[in-house]
């Protein structure tokens, strides 16, 4: 019965009306935590959001433009962005997480179990002459336009103008 939603989070379809599906019941969230005023599911655990007032939760600022528009689902660009959001995340990641072995357990969602210590092996900030820059190296190689070209070449399916907008937001808000 619920198998139609198996791994749906990994293949979200913005054209599918999830709210109208017979197995899904969506309703307004009206219950608020008496300490932090977080909106809660009606049967949610008390104190789960702020540990019963022991933790102060900072308010999340509204997204700046063009991020607000990209998350709106109101334009073709927005729908493309949301349907390919993992690819856009890849454009701006600076490291990748690797492993020595992968253990697959049938019928269990993929998880990461760490035993021991996580360490960074950053490597060179500049690529060797025979290699194209990747990950963190892209941030050190050339101007903004050349970075956009590299990301677009490395990650098929991303829109250059959307990458340019996100890069501008990152530069303007994190400088």
C-alpha positions, 0 to 999 in steps of 0.5 A: 500500500505505502510502496508507492512512496518508497524512496519518494524523497529521493525522486521528488516530483513537483508535478505530482499533487501529494496532498490529493493522494488517498493515503496522505492526510495533510492538515494545517499545523495549529499546535505551538510549543508553549516555550519556543512557539514552534509549530508542532504536529498535533500528536508530537512529543512535548518539548521535542523542539526546545527541550521544554524551554531549555534550548533557545532556538534562533529564528530562521531569516527569510531567504533573500532573492533570488533564493526565495524565488528558486524555492517558490515553485512558481517559475520554470526555473524554480521547478527545474532547480527543485527537481535538480537540487542535489546537482546544484548542491554539488556545484557548491560543495567543497569536500566529499565523504568517502569510505573504505567499505559499504555494507548494504542491508536489504530493505533498510535505507542507506545510513552512514555508521562511523567507527573511529575518527573522521578526518579531512584529507584535503589534498592540494588547493591547486590541481596538478597541471594534468588535472581539472580542478574539482571540489575546493580547488574550483574556489581558488581557480579563476574568476566567477565566470570560469567557476560557473563554466567548470561547475556546468561542465562537471555537473550536467543538467544545471542551468548556468544562470541559476548557478550564477544567481546562487554564487552571487548570493553566496558572495554577497551574504558570506563575504 
